[in-house]
Amino acid sequence: MKIQLAKAALCGSMLIAASFGANSAHAATANADAKARIITQVSVAKVAGQDLDFGAIVPGASNGTVTISSVGGRTCTAALTCSGATSAAGFTISGASGETVLISSAANVTLTNGSNNMTATLSPSINSLVLDGTDGFTVGGVLTVPSSIAAGSYSGQFNVTVNYQ
C-alpha cells in the first residue's frame, strides 16, 4: 500500500510539473529592435602654409608678450618691438555632416633654438562645432619673450585633436 501511495504521489507531482512547464499562459515575451548608424571617421589637417607665426621680435629691457589672435592679428607689449607678417595656425575638419565635434589643442608649445626656448600659451578659436562640409578653425597664442633671449629662429610643434561629441 505504501508503494502504491508513493507511486500515486510521484505521478501527481509529475503531472503538476508538466502542466506548469507546458502552459504558456504564464509566460510573457517582448521584442526590441537593434540599430547601428555608421558615420565617416572625423579627420583634421593643417592648412598648408598657415602656421602659428609670431613674426619678428626685438626683445626689450624687460620681459614681454606677443599675442596672435585667432584671426592672426598681433598685439605686442611695450617692452618689445614687433614686425613682419603674422598668422594663426589654420586647420580643416572633415567628417559626417550634422555631427558635433569637440576641438582641443595642446595648452602650450615650446619654441626652441638650440638650448634656448620660449613658451607660448595656445588658444583655439572655437571649442566645438556642427559639421556642414566646409569646416575649420584656427589656433592663436601668447608668446612670452624673455629680455635675455638669444637671437635666432625659434620653432616648435603642437597637436590639435578633433573628436565627435
Buried (B, 14 or more C-beta within 10 A) or exposed (E): EEEEEEEEEEEEEEEEEEEEEEEEEEEEEEEEEEEEEEEEEBEBEEEEEBBBBBBEBEBBEEBBBBBBBBEBEBEBBEBBEBEEEBBBBBBBBBBBEEBEBBBBBBEBBBBBBEEBEBBBBBBBBEEBBEBEEEBBBBBBBBBBBBEEBEEEEBEBEBEBEBEBE
